[in-house]
Amino acid sequence: MRNIWTIAKREYDLYFISPIAYIVALLFLTIVGLIFALNIFSITLSQPGPAPAPDPRIVTGPMAFLMLLATPALTMRLIADEVRMGTMELLLTAPVRDHELVVGKWFGAFLFMLTLIGASLVFPLMMQQISDPGIDQMLMVSGYLGIILLAAAFLAIGVGISAIFSNQIAAFFTTLITFVILWWLIGAPANIIPSGAEVFRYLDMSAHFYESFNEGRITLAAISYYLSLTALGLFIGTTAIETRRWR
């Protein structure tokens, strides 16, 4: 556990000296803020007098999609860069187990993403202040829980793919393509093929968020789906590191 925390803290600190991380954070929060401001402005214009309670989904909905775009940039270097710089050999000879290395890298990225998610809470808090009787608390809690679980799954898949490649660009595009498949394409056959539609629907990453958490419903199926993807990503990463060790 100490090794995991040491690696995670190092990765978390590295994000704050990384230009890419700052660009991702700035774009992420700026776009969420603009969408929030435009929605509030639209509500204010259409409803004279006391503002009705804004829907917290105007924040959580865009955040989920933006994480799909941001995560590949945050995870592409995590292990691929160690291979490129030749420091992976040092890590493989250090008294650190393969799963500790992968989980530590993932947890450091997860802490950074939690920092961005935490910063975005300013928008629902502003909604609470400007509206009467306030926002739907259950929608906000379930939406943010979904965002956190989604971040964990995205980052784990990104770390797993980064462990396979020695090139950051290859890791970036492979991760992005994987997300596009999980987010848009894998659920498409459910609307075309009656046989096995439930399987495709269950594998649809976006459906578990937008039809469950973002609607105020916290379901065991959605939670287990994201946790399973997280475990799968970490397993792929650990297996890739073990393969490198025995080459």
FIFI-139384 format. One record per atom (N, C-alpha, C): z, y, x; residue in three letters. Coordinates in steps of 0.05 Angstrom, whole numbers, padded with zeros to 5 digits, always signed. Layout:
REM FIFI-139384
ZYXALA ...
END
This chain:
REM FIFI-139384
+00000-00024+00017MET +00000+00000+00000MET +00000+00025+00017MET +00014+00024+00040ARG +00015+00047+00058ARG -00013+00053+00069ARG -00027+00032+00076ASN -00054+00036+00087ASN -00073+00049+00066ASN -00070+00040+00041ILE -00087+00051+00020ILE -00081+00081+00016ILE -00055+00088+00016TRP -00048+00116+00013TRP -00057+00133+00037TRP -00055+00122+00061THR -00064+00137+00085THR -00093+00143+00084THR -00109+00122+00076ILE -00138+00126+00074ILE -00145+00145+00052ILE -00131+00142+00029ALA -00137+00160+00006ALA -00131+00189+00012ALA -00108+00194+00026LYS -00101+00221+00033LYS -00121+00233+00052LYS -00130+00217+00071ARG -00150+00227+00090ARG -00176+00234+00076ARG -00185+00217+00057GLU -00210+00223+00043GLU -00207+00247+00025GLU -00184+00249+00012TYR -00178+00272-00006TYR -00179+00298+00010TYR -00167+00298+00033ASP -00167+00322+00050ASP -00195+00329+00060ASP -00211+00308+00066LEU -00238+00313+00076LEU -00256+00327+00055LEU -00250+00322+00029TYR -00266+00335+00009TYR -00263+00366+00010TYR -00240+00375+00019PHE -00235+00404+00020PHE -00246+00417+00044PHE -00259+00402+00062ILE -00274+00414+00084ILE -00304+00406+00083ILE -00311+00395+00060SER -00339+00386+00056SER -00354+00406+00039SER -00376+00417+00050PRO -00392+00436+00034PRO -00403+00423+00008PRO -00411+00398+00010ILE -00422+00385-00014ILE -00401+00383-00036ILE -00376+00377-00029ALA -00355+00375-00049ALA -00350+00402-00062ALA -00350+00423-00046TYR -00346+00450-00058TYR -00369+00457-00077TYR -00394+00450-00069ILE -00417+00456-00086ILE -00415+00441-00112ILE -00408+00415-00110VAL -00405+00398-00134VAL -00383+00409-00152VAL -00360+00416-00140ALA -00338+00427-00156ALA -00345+00453-00170ALA -00359+00471-00155LEU -00367+00497-00166LEU -00386+00493-00189LEU -00407+00477-00185LEU -00427+00472-00206LEU -00414+00459-00230LEU -00398+00439-00225PHE -00385+00424-00247PHE -00369+00443-00265PHE -00350+00458-00253LEU -00333+00475-00269LEU -00348+00499-00280LEU -00368+00509-00266THR -00384+00532-00276THR -00400+00524-00301THR -00413+00501-00300ILE -00429+00492-00323ILE -00411+00486-00347ILE -00389+00472-00342VAL -00370+00467-00364VAL -00360+00493-00376VAL -00354+00513-00358GLY -00344+00539-00368GLY -00365+00554-00384GLY -00390+00553-00375LEU -00412+00566-00389LEU -00416+00554-00417LEU -00416+00527-00418ILE -00419+00514-00444ILE -00396+00521-00463ILE -00372+00522-00452PHE -00348+00529-00467PHE -00351+00558-00478PHE -00359+00577-00460ALA -00361+00605-00468ALA -00382+00609-00489ALA -00405+00596-00486LEU -00427+00598-00506LEU -00419+00588-00533LEU -00404+00566-00533ASN -00395+00554-00559ASN -00374+00573-00572ASN -00356+00583-00556ILE -00335+00601-00567ILE -00348+00627-00578ILE -00368+00637-00563PHE -00382+00661-00571PHE -00397+00656-00597PHE -00409+00633-00599SER -00424+00626-00624SER -00406+00624-00648SER -00382+00611-00643ILE -00363+00608-00665ILE -00352+00635-00674ILE -00347+00653-00655THR -00336+00679-00661THR -00356+00696-00677THR -00382+00694-00670LEU -00402+00709-00685LEU -00406+00699-00713LEU -00405+00673-00716SER -00410+00661-00743SER -00386+00662-00761SER -00362+00666-00750GLN -00338+00666-00766GLN -00322+00691-00762GLN -00327+00713-00777PRO -00311+00737-00774PRO -00282+00732-00782PRO -00264+00747-00770GLY -00235+00743-00776GLY -00223+00723-00757GLY -00200+00711-00765PRO -00187+00691-00747PRO -00205+00668-00740PRO -00206+00662-00714ALA -00225+00641-00705ALA -00215+00613-00714ALA -00233+00597-00725PRO -00225+00569-00732PRO -00220+00553-00707PRO -00207+00531-00710ALA -00200+00514-00687ALA -00226+00503-00674ALA -00232+00511-00649PRO -00255+00499-00635PRO -00251+00469-00630PRO -00273+00456-00628ASP -00273+00427-00623ASP -00270+00422-00593ASP -00249+00408-00584PRO -00246+00403-00555PRO -00269+00387-00543PRO -00285+00374-00561ARG -00308+00359-00551ARG -00330+00376-00538ARG -00328+00403-00543ILE -00347+00420-00529ILE -00342+00421-00499ILE -00318+00412-00491VAL -00311+00410-00463VAL -00315+00381-00453VAL -00303+00362-00466THR -00304+00334-00457THR -00331+00322-00458THR -00347+00329-00478GLY -00374+00318-00480GLY -00392+00324-00456GLY -00395+00350-00449PRO -00411+00357-00426PRO -00399+00346-00400PRO -00373+00345-00398MET -00360+00335-00373MET -00368+00307-00367MET -00370+00290-00387ALA -00377+00262-00383ALA -00405+00260-00370ALA -00424+00275-00381PHE -00451+00274-00370PHE -00452+00287-00342PHE -00438+00308-00338LEU -00438+00321-00311LEU -00426+00303-00290LEU -00407+00287-00297MET -00395+00268-00278MET -00416+00248-00269MET -00434+00240-00287LEU -00455+00221-00280LEU -00472+00233-00258LEU -00477+00259-00259LEU -00494+00273-00239LEU -00478+00279-00213LEU -00452+00285-00216ALA -00436+00293-00193ALA -00426+00270-00176ALA -00419+00248-00188THR -00407+00226-00174THR -00423+00215-00151THR -00450+00211-00154PRO -00465+00201-00131PRO -00463+00218-00106PRO -00461+00245-00110ALA -00458+00263-00087ALA -00431+00261-00074ALA -00410+00254-00090LEU -00383+00251-00079LEU -00378+00225-00066LEU -00393+00204-00074THR -00387+00177-00063THR -00407+00168-00042THR -00430+00182-00039MET -00451+00171-00022MET -00443+00169+00007MET -00425+00186+00016ARG -00417+00186+00045ARG -00393+00168+00050ARG -00379+00159+00030LEU -00352+00147+00034LEU -00352+00125+00054LEU -00371+00106+00051ILE -00372+00084+00070ILE -00398+00084+00086ILE -00420+00093+00072ALA -00446+00094+00086ALA -00444+00112+00111ALA -00429+00133+00109ASP -00427+00152+00132ASP -00411+00139+00155ASP -00392+00122+00149GLU -00377+00108+00170GLU -00396+00090+00185GLU -00414+00077+00171VAL -00433+00059+00183VAL -00453+00075+00200VAL -00462+00097+00190ARG -00482+00114+00204ARG -00470+00125+00230ARG -00445+00133+00229MET -00433+00146+00253MET -00422+00125+00273MET -00422+00100+00264GLY -00412+00079+00282GLY -00382+00075+00282GLY -00368+00088+00263THR -00339+00086+00262THR -00330+00062+00245THR -00350+00049+00232MET -00342+00026+00216MET -00331+00003+00233MET -00342+00000+00257GLU -00333-00020+00275GLU -00303-00016+00282GLU -00296+00009+00286LEU -00268+00015+00291LEU -00250+00008+00268LEU -00260+00015+00244LEU -00244+00009+00220LEU -00241-00022+00216LEU -00262-00036+00223LEU -00261-00065+00219LEU -00242-00079+00238LEU -00237-00066+00261THR -00218-00077+00281THR -00190-00067+00277THR -00187-00047+00260ALA -00160-00036+00254ALA -00144-00055+00237ALA -00118-00052+00237PRO -00101-00069+00220PRO -00102-00061+00190PRO -00126-00061+00180VAL -00130-00053+00152VAL -00147-00075+00138VAL -00138-00084+00116ARG -00153-00105+00101ARG -00177-00092+00088ARG -00197-00108+00083ASP -00222-00098+00071ASP -00217-00084+00044ASP -00201-00097+00027HIS -00196-00085+00001HIS -00180-00059+00003HIS -00163-00057+00023GLU -00148-00033+00027GLU -00166-00010+00034GLU -00186-00015+00051LEU -00205+00005+00059LEU -00221+00015+00035LEU -00231-00003+00019VAL -00247+00004-00005VAL -00230+00018-00026VAL -00207+00008-00032VAL -00190+00020-00052VAL -00180+00047-00043VAL -00174+00050-00017GLY -00165+00076-00006GLY -00187+00097-00009GLY -00212+00089-00002LYS -00234+00108-00004LYS -00238+00116-00033LYS -00237+00096-00051TRP -00240+00102-00080TRP -00218+00120-00090TRP -00193+00114-00082PHE -00171+00129-00093PHE -00171+00158-00083PHE -00180+00162-00058GLY -00183+00190-00048GLY -00203+00206-00065GLY -00226+00193-00071ALA -00246+00206-00088ALA -00236+00210-00116ALA -00220+00191-00126PHE -00209+00193-00153PHE -00190+00216-00155PHE -00173+00220-00134LEU -00155+00242-00134LEU -00170+00269-00134LEU -00192+00270-00120PHE -00207+00295-00120PHE -00219+00300-00147PHE -00230+00279-00160MET -00241+00282-00187MET -00219+00290-00207MET -00195+00278-00203LEU -00173+00286-00221LEU -00166+00316-00218LEU -00170+00326-00193THR -00165+00355-00189THR -00185+00371-00205THR -00210+00363-00205LEU -00231+00377-00221LEU -00224+00375-00251LEU -00217+00351-00260ILE -00210+00347-00288ILE -00186+00364-00296ILE -00166+00365-00278GLY -00143+00381-00283GLY -00150+00411-00285GLY -00168+00420-00268ALA -00177+00448-00269ALA -00191+00454-00295ALA -00205+00435-00307SER -00219+00439-00332SER -00201+00442-00356SER -00176+00435-00353LEU -00157+00437-00375LEU -00152+00466-00383LEU -00160+00484-00366VAL -00157+00513-00374VAL -00173+00519-00399VAL -00195+00505-00404PHE -00212+00510-00427PHE -00199+00502-00453PHE -00189+00477-00456PRO -00175+00470-00480PRO -00150+00487-00485PRO -00136+00494-00463LEU -00113+00511-00466LEU -00120+00539-00476LEU -00143+00549-00468MET -00153+00574-00479MET -00159+00571-00509MET -00171+00549-00516MET -00177+00543-00544MET -00152+00544-00561MET -00131+00532-00550GLN -00106+00530-00564GLN -00094+00558-00570GLN -00099+00577-00551GLN -00088+00603-00553GLN -00104+00621-00572GLN -00130+00617-00573ILE -00146+00635-00589ILE -00151+00626-00618ILE -00142+00601-00624SER -00148+00591-00651SER -00122+00586-00667SER -00125+00585-00692ASP -00103+00580-00710ASP -00112+00559-00731ASP -00100+00536-00733PRO -00074+00528-00723PRO -00074+00515-00695PRO -00096+00516-00681GLY -00098+00502-00655GLY -00118+00479-00656GLY -00122+00468-00632ILE -00142+00447-00630ILE -00130+00420-00639ILE -00147+00401-00644ASP -00139+00374-00650ASP -00128+00361-00625ASP -00102+00357-00624GLN -00089+00346-00600GLN -00098+00318-00594GLN -00102+00302-00615MET -00110+00274-00610MET -00138+00273-00598MET -00156+00290-00608LEU -00183+00291-00597LEU -00182+00299-00567LEU -00165+00318-00560MET -00163+00326-00533MET -00152+00304-00515MET -00130+00291-00524VAL -00118+00270-00508VAL -00136+00247-00504VAL -00149+00238-00526SER -00167+00214-00523SER -00192+00221-00507SER -00202+00246-00511GLY -00225+00254-00495GLY -00220+00255-00466GLY -00197+00266-00458TYR -00190+00268-00430TYR -00183+00240-00418TYR -00171+00223-00434LEU -00166+00196-00425LEU -00192+00182-00419LEU -00211+00185-00437GLY -00238+00174-00433GLY -00251+00185-00408GLY -00248+00211-00403ILE -00259+00224-00379ILE -00247+00212-00354ILE -00221+00207-00354ILE -00207+00196-00330ILE -00217+00167-00325ILE -00218+00151-00346LEU -00227+00123-00343LEU -00257+00122-00334LEU -00273+00141-00345LEU -00301+00142-00337LEU -00304+00150-00308LEU -00287+00169-00299ALA -00288+00177-00271ALA -00280+00154-00253ALA -00260+00139-00261ALA -00252+00116-00244ALA -00274+00095-00242ALA -00288+00090-00264ALA -00311+00071-00263ALA -00334+00081-00247ALA -00342+00106-00252PHE -00364+00118-00237PHE -00359+00117-00207PHE -00335+00125-00199LEU -00328+00127-00170LEU -00327+00099-00158LEU -00316+00079-00172ALA -00315+00052-00161ALA -00343+00041-00157ALA -00361+00046-00176ILE -00389+00037-00172ILE -00402+00051-00149ILE -00396+00077-00146GLY -00407+00092-00124GLY -00397+00083-00097GLY -00372+00077-00095VAL -00360+00066-00070VAL -00372+00039-00064VAL -00375+00022-00084GLY -00387-00004-00080GLY -00415-00003-00069GLY -00431+00016-00080ILE -00459+00019-00071ILE -00459+00031-00043ILE -00441+00050-00038SER -00440+00063-00011SER -00434+00043+00010SER -00418+00022+00003ALA -00411+00001+00023ALA -00435-00016+00030ALA -00455-00017+00013ILE -00478-00034+00018ILE -00498-00020+00037ILE -00499+00006+00036PHE -00519+00021+00051PHE -00507+00035+00076PHE -00525+00040+00095SER -00517+00056+00119SER -00530+00083+00118SER -00544+00089+00096ASN -00558+00115+00093ASN -00547+00129+00068ASN -00538+00153+00071GLN -00526+00168+00048GLN -00546+00173+00026GLN -00571+00180+00033ILE -00591+00186+00013ILE -00597+00161-00003ILE -00599+00138+00010ALA -00604+00113-00004ALA -00581+00107-00023ALA -00557+00111-00013ALA -00533+00107-00030ALA -00533+00125-00054ALA -00540+00151-00050PHE -00541+00170-00071PHE -00560+00162-00093PHE -00585+00156-00086PHE -00605+00150-00107PHE -00600+00123-00120PHE -00590+00104-00105THR -00584+00078-00117THR -00561+00081-00137THR -00541+00096-00130THR -00519+00101-00149THR -00529+00116-00173THR -00545+00136-00170LEU -00555+00152-00193LEU -00572+00134-00211LEU -00589+00117-00200ILE -00606+00099-00216ILE -00588+00079-00231ILE -00568+00069-00218THR -00549+00050-00231THR -00536+00064-00255THR -00527+00089-00251PHE -00514+00104-00273PHE -00534+00108-00296PHE -00558+00115-00290VAL -00578+00119-00311VAL -00583+00094-00327VAL -00583+00071-00314ILE -00586+00045-00327ILE -00562+00040-00346ILE -00538+00044-00335LEU -00514+00038-00350LEU -00510+00059-00373LEU -00519+00083-00369TRP -00514+00105-00388TRP -00534+00106-00410TRP -00560+00102-00403TRP -00581+00105-00423TRP -00596+00079-00430TRP -00604+00064-00409LEU -00624+00043-00413LEU -00612+00017-00423LEU -00588+00010-00414ILE -00578-00017-00420ILE -00572-00021-00449ILE -00565+00001-00463GLY -00559-00001-00492GLY -00583+00001-00510GLY -00606+00009-00498ALA -00631+00013-00514ALA -00640-00012-00529ALA -00639-00036-00517PRO -00649-00060-00532PRO -00633-00066-00557PRO -00608-00055-00559ALA -00592-00060-00583ALA -00606-00050-00608ALA -00622-00029-00605ASN -00637-00018-00628ASN -00663-00031-00634ASN -00671-00049-00616ILE -00697-00062-00618ILE -00695-00092-00623ILE -00676-00105-00609ILE -00673-00134-00610ILE -00648-00141-00626ILE -00651-00151-00651PRO -00627-00158-00667PRO -00610-00179-00653PRO -00623-00199-00640SER -00608-00220-00627SER -00595-00209-00602SER -00569-00211-00601GLY -00554-00202-00577GLY -00550-00172-00577GLY -00554-00159-00600ALA -00551-00130-00600ALA -00522-00121-00593ALA -00502-00137-00602GLU -00475-00130-00596GLU -00469-00130-00566GLU -00482-00149-00552VAL -00477-00150-00523VAL -00488-00125-00509VAL -00512-00117-00517PHE -00524-00093-00505PHE -00508-00068-00512PHE -00498-00068-00537ARG -00482-00045-00546ARG -00456-00043-00530ARG -00444-00067-00525TYR -00419-00067-00509TYR -00423-00057-00481TYR -00447-00064-00469LEU -00452-00056-00442LEU -00460-00027-00439LEU -00465-00013-00461ASP -00473+00015-00461ASP -00450+00032-00452ASP -00452+00044-00429MET -00430+00060-00417MET -00424+00085-00434MET -00445+00098-00443SER -00441+00123-00457SER -00429+00119-00485SER -00437+00096-00498ALA -00427+00091-00525ALA -00396+00088-00525ALA -00385+00075-00504HIS -00356+00072-00504HIS -00342+00099-00502HIS -00355+00118-00490PHE -00342+00145-00488PHE -00348+00161-00514PHE -00373+00165-00521TYR -00380+00183-00543TYR -00373+00172-00570TYR -00373+00146-00573GLU -00367+00134-00599GLU -00338+00125-00602GLU -00323+00127-00580SER -00295+00119-00581SER -00277+00142-00572SER -00273+00146-00546PHE -00255+00166-00536PHE -00261+00194-00547PHE -00286+00201-00546ASN -00294+00229-00554ASN -00293+00233-00584ASN -00288+00212-00599GLU -00284+00214-00628GLU -00255+00211-00636GLU -00237+00211-00616GLY -00208+00209-00621GLY -00198+00181-00625GLY -00215+00161-00618ARG -00207+00133-00621ARG -00203+00120-00594ARG -00179+00110-00589ILE -00173+00097-00564ILE -00172+00067-00570ILE -00193+00053-00561THR -00196+00024-00567THR -00192+00007-00542THR -00181-00017-00547LEU -00177-00036-00525LEU -00204-00043-00512LEU -00225-00046-00528ALA -00251-00054-00518ALA -00262-00033-00498ALA -00259-00007-00505ALA -00268+00014-00488ALA -00252+00016-00462ALA -00226+00013-00464ILE -00208+00014-00441ILE -00215-00009-00422ILE -00217-00033-00433SER -00222-00057-00417SER -00250-00055-00404SER -00269-00043-00418TYR -00296-00040-00407TYR -00296-00023-00382TYR -00283+00000-00383TYR -00283+00018-00360TYR -00266+00007-00337TYR -00244-00007-00344LEU -00228-00019-00323LEU -00243-00042-00310LEU -00258-00057-00326SER -00274-00079-00314SER -00296-00069-00296SER -00309-00046-00303LEU -00329-00034-00286LEU -00316-00024-00260LEU -00292-00013-00262THR -00278-00004-00238THR -00272-00027-00220THR -00261-00049-00231ALA -00255-00072-00215ALA -00280-00084-00202ALA -00302-00084-00218LEU -00328-00095-00207LEU -00338-00078-00184LEU -00337-00052-00186GLY -00346-00035-00165GLY -00329-00039-00139GLY -00303-00041-00142LEU -00286-00045-00119LEU -00290-00073-00107LEU -00296-00093-00124PHE -00302-00120-00114PHE -00328-00120-00098PHE -00348-00106-00108ILE -00374-00104-00094ILE -00370-00091-00066ILE -00354-00070-00066GLY -00349-00056-00041GLY -00334-00073-00021GLY -00314-00088-00031THR -00298-00105-00013THR -00316-00128-00002THR -00332-00139-00019THR -00351-00161-00011THR -00370-00151+00010THR -00381-00126+00006ALA -00400-00115+00025ALA -00386-00110+00053ALA -00361-00101+00053ILE -00347-00097+00078ILE -00342-00124+00091ILE -00334-00144+00076GLU -00329-00171+00088GLU -00355-00182+00100GLU -00378-00177+00087THR -00403-00186+00098THR -00409-00172+00125THR -00403-00146+00127ARG -00407-00132+00152ARG -00389-00143+00174ARG -00365-00151+00166ARG -00346-00161+00186ARG -00356-00187+00199ARG -00370-00203+00183TRP -00379-00229+00193TRP -00407-00230+00204TRP -00420-00206+00205ARG -00447-00206+00217ARG -00446-00209+00247ARG 
END
